[in-house]
Amino acid sequence: MDSSRSINVLSCRESQYCLDDHIFVAYLKEKFDPTFEFNLSFSNDRWKFELPRGELTKVRPLNRYNF
C-alpha cells in the first residue's frame, strides 16, 4: 500500500472500523472472488455491498450483506 495515502478509520472504545472503500473492496475480493464486481455503498455508519445475483449459490444463499 502506498504509505502517502491516508486511510479513514473510525475508533469507538475497543473497536476500530476502516472506512476506506479500497481496503474493503480488497477484503471482499479476497474473501469471495477477485472477478466479482461489487456494488458498494456506505450509509448510516454501515457498509452495504451486493454481489452478482446467483454467483454465491454454491457458497451462501444470500447475495446481500451488511456490516
Secondary structure, DSSP 8 states (H G I E B T S, - for coil): --TTS---EEEETTEEEE--HHHHHHHHHHHS-TT---EEEEETTEEEEE--TTTTTTT-S--EEE-
